[in-house]
Amino acid sequence: MPGIDECLSEVMQLPGARGAALVDWTSGLALGTAGESPGGDHETAAAEAAELARLAAEHRAFAPDDPENSAADPPVEDVIISNRDSYHVLCFVRTSFDSSVFLHLWLARVEGNLALARIRLGEMTGRLVLG
């Protein structure tokens, strides 16, 4: 099972990957980064992405109506933001503690494949070992 560095390295092998970060959405801190960063600063990008992740995770409008959903399960699987030249995919990571971690992939629109990236990110986050 891969750790943070191995996971980020694997993410960067996706076609069109420009950069990636594993981020704690409660603190806004990047736990690990790879490649380029949107805006040129990984820490700023992590903090800004964490704001979006927090909004999606904490608002009931985005959570499924599932009373059995445990606190360890993120209520949202991923958030996708698109612009003219790229996609930003925030893929939430299920953990045994509070599931407050997500993987942020910055994907070039022309070279990347959004559907493939979502599938692979889901697989990677399922194997990720934190701790």
C-alpha positions as a Markdown table, in Angstrom:
| # | Residue | x | y | z |
|---|---|---|---|---|
| 1 | Met | 0.0 | 0.0 | 0.0 |
| 2 | Pro | 1.5 | 3.3 | -1.0 |
| 3 | Gly | 2.3 | 6.2 | 1.3 |
| 4 | Ile | 1.9 | 9.9 | 0.4 |
| 5 | Asp | 5.1 | 10.2 | -1.8 |
| 6 | Glu | 4.3 | 7.1 | -3.7 |
| 7 | Cys | 0.7 | 8.1 | -4.3 |
| 8 | Leu | 1.7 | 11.6 | -5.5 |
| 9 | Ser | 4.3 | 10.0 | -7.8 |
| 10 | Glu | 1.6 | 7.7 | -9.2 |
| 11 | Val | -0.8 | 10.6 | -9.7 |
| 12 | Met | 1.8 | 12.5 | -11.7 |
| 13 | Gln | 1.9 | 9.6 | -14.1 |
| 14 | Leu | -1.6 | 10.3 | -15.3 |
| 15 | Pro | -1.8 | 11.8 | -18.8 |
| 16 | Gly | -2.0 | 15.6 | -18.5 |
| 17 | Ala | -1.1 | 15.8 | -14.8 |
| 18 | Arg | 0.4 | 19.2 | -14.0 |
| 19 | Gly | 0.6 | 19.0 | -10.3 |
| 20 | Ala | -0.9 | 17.2 | -7.2 |
| 21 | Ala | -1.2 | 17.7 | -3.5 |
| 22 | Leu | -2.5 | 15.7 | -0.6 |
| 23 | Val | -4.3 | 18.3 | 1.6 |
| 24 | Asp | -5.9 | 18.3 | 5.1 |
| 25 | Trp | -9.1 | 20.3 | 4.5 |
| 26 | Thr | -9.6 | 21.3 | 8.2 |
| 27 | Ser | -6.2 | 23.0 | 8.4 |
| 28 | Gly | -5.5 | 23.8 | 4.7 |
| 29 | Leu | -2.0 | 22.3 | 5.0 |
| 30 | Ala | -0.5 | 20.3 | 2.2 |
| 31 | Leu | 0.7 | 17.0 | 3.5 |
| 32 | Gly | 2.7 | 16.4 | 0.3 |
| 33 | Thr | 3.0 | 17.9 | -3.1 |
| 34 | Ala | 4.3 | 17.0 | -6.6 |
| 35 | Gly | 4.8 | 18.8 | -9.9 |
| 36 | Glu | 3.7 | 22.3 | -10.5 |
| 37 | Ser | 1.2 | 24.3 | -8.4 |
| 38 | Pro | -1.6 | 26.5 | -9.7 |
| 39 | Gly | -0.5 | 30.1 | -9.0 |
| 40 | Gly | 3.1 | 28.9 | -8.4 |
| 41 | Asp | 2.8 | 28.3 | -4.6 |
| 42 | His | 1.8 | 24.8 | -3.3 |
| 43 | Glu | 0.8 | 26.1 | 0.2 |
| 44 | Thr | -1.5 | 28.8 | -1.1 |
| 45 | Ala | -3.1 | 26.5 | -3.6 |
| 46 | Ala | -3.6 | 23.9 | -0.8 |
| 47 | Ala | -5.3 | 26.5 | 1.5 |
| 48 | Glu | -7.5 | 27.7 | -1.3 |
| 49 | Ala | -8.5 | 24.2 | -2.4 |
| 50 | Ala | -9.2 | 23.3 | 1.3 |
| 51 | Glu | -11.8 | 26.1 | 1.4 |
| 52 | Leu | -13.7 | 24.5 | -1.5 |
| 53 | Ala | -13.4 | 21.0 | 0.0 |
| 54 | Arg | -14.6 | 22.2 | 3.4 |
| 55 | Leu | -17.6 | 23.9 | 1.8 |
| 56 | Ala | -18.6 | 20.7 | -0.1 |
| 57 | Ala | -18.0 | 18.4 | 2.9 |
| 58 | Glu | -19.7 | 20.5 | 5.6 |
| 59 | His | -22.9 | 21.6 | 3.7 |
| 60 | Arg | -25.8 | 19.2 | 3.9 |
| 61 | Ala | -26.9 | 20.2 | 0.3 |
| 62 | Phe | -24.0 | 18.2 | -1.0 |
| 63 | Ala | -24.2 | 15.2 | 1.3 |
| 64 | Pro | -26.3 | 12.1 | 0.6 |
| 65 | Asp | -29.4 | 11.5 | 2.6 |
| 66 | Asp | -28.0 | 8.5 | 4.4 |
| 67 | Pro | -28.4 | 8.3 | 8.1 |
| 68 | Glu | -26.0 | 5.4 | 8.3 |
| 69 | Asn | -23.2 | 7.4 | 6.8 |
| 70 | Ser | -20.5 | 7.2 | 9.4 |
| 71 | Ala | -18.3 | 10.2 | 10.5 |
| 72 | Ala | -15.3 | 8.4 | 8.9 |
| 73 | Asp | -16.8 | 8.6 | 5.5 |
| 74 | Pro | -16.5 | 11.8 | 3.5 |
| 75 | Pro | -20.0 | 12.9 | 2.5 |
| 76 | Val | -18.7 | 13.9 | -1.0 |
| 77 | Glu | -16.6 | 11.7 | -3.3 |
| 78 | Asp | -15.0 | 14.5 | -5.3 |
| 79 | Val | -15.3 | 18.1 | -6.5 |
| 80 | Ile | -14.4 | 19.0 | -10.1 |
| 81 | Ile | -13.7 | 22.6 | -11.2 |
| 82 | Ser | -13.0 | 23.3 | -14.8 |
| 83 | Asn | -11.6 | 26.4 | -16.6 |
| 84 | Arg | -10.4 | 27.1 | -20.1 |
| 85 | Asp | -7.2 | 25.1 | -19.9 |
| 86 | Ser | -7.4 | 22.7 | -17.0 |
| 87 | Tyr | -9.4 | 20.7 | -14.5 |
| 88 | His | -9.0 | 20.7 | -10.7 |
| 89 | Val | -10.1 | 17.4 | -9.2 |
| 90 | Leu | -10.5 | 17.2 | -5.4 |
| 91 | Cys | -10.9 | 13.6 | -4.5 |
| 92 | Phe | -11.7 | 12.9 | -0.8 |
| 93 | Val | -9.8 | 10.2 | 1.0 |
| 94 | Arg | -11.6 | 7.8 | 3.3 |
| 95 | Thr | -9.5 | 7.2 | 6.5 |
| 96 | Ser | -10.0 | 5.4 | 9.7 |
| 97 | Phe | -9.9 | 8.6 | 11.6 |
| 98 | Asp | -11.8 | 11.8 | 10.4 |
| 99 | Ser | -11.6 | 11.6 | 6.6 |
| 100 | Ser | -10.4 | 15.3 | 6.4 |
| 101 | Val | -7.9 | 14.6 | 3.6 |
| 102 | Phe | -8.3 | 15.0 | -0.1 |
| 103 | Leu | -6.1 | 14.6 | -3.1 |
| 104 | His | -5.9 | 17.7 | -5.4 |
| 105 | Leu | -5.0 | 16.9 | -9.0 |
| 106 | Trp | -4.3 | 19.8 | -11.5 |
| 107 | Leu | -5.0 | 18.3 | -14.9 |
| 108 | Ala | -4.3 | 19.9 | -18.3 |
| 109 | Arg | -7.5 | 19.9 | -20.3 |
| 110 | Val | -6.0 | 19.1 | -23.7 |
| 111 | Glu | -3.7 | 16.2 | -22.6 |
| 112 | Gly | -5.7 | 14.9 | -19.7 |
| 113 | Asn | -8.7 | 12.6 | -19.5 |
| 114 | Leu | -11.1 | 13.7 | -16.8 |
| 115 | Ala | -13.0 | 10.4 | -16.6 |
| 116 | Leu | -9.8 | 8.3 | -16.4 |
| 117 | Ala | -8.4 | 10.6 | -13.8 |
| 118 | Arg | -11.5 | 10.3 | -11.6 |
| 119 | Ile | -11.3 | 6.5 | -11.8 |
| 120 | Arg | -7.6 | 6.3 | -11.1 |
| 121 | Leu | -7.8 | 8.8 | -8.2 |
| 122 | Gly | -10.5 | 6.8 | -6.6 |
| 123 | Glu | -8.3 | 3.7 | -6.9 |
| 124 | Met | -5.3 | 5.5 | -5.5 |
| 125 | Thr | -7.0 | 7.0 | -2.6 |
| 126 | Gly | -8.5 | 3.6 | -1.7 |
| 127 | Arg | -4.9 | 2.2 | -1.4 |
| 128 | Leu | -3.3 | 5.2 | 0.3 |
| 129 | Val | -1.8 | 4.6 | 3.7 |
| 130 | Leu | -1.7 | 7.6 | 6.0 |
| 131 | Gly | 0.2 | 7.5 | 9.3 |
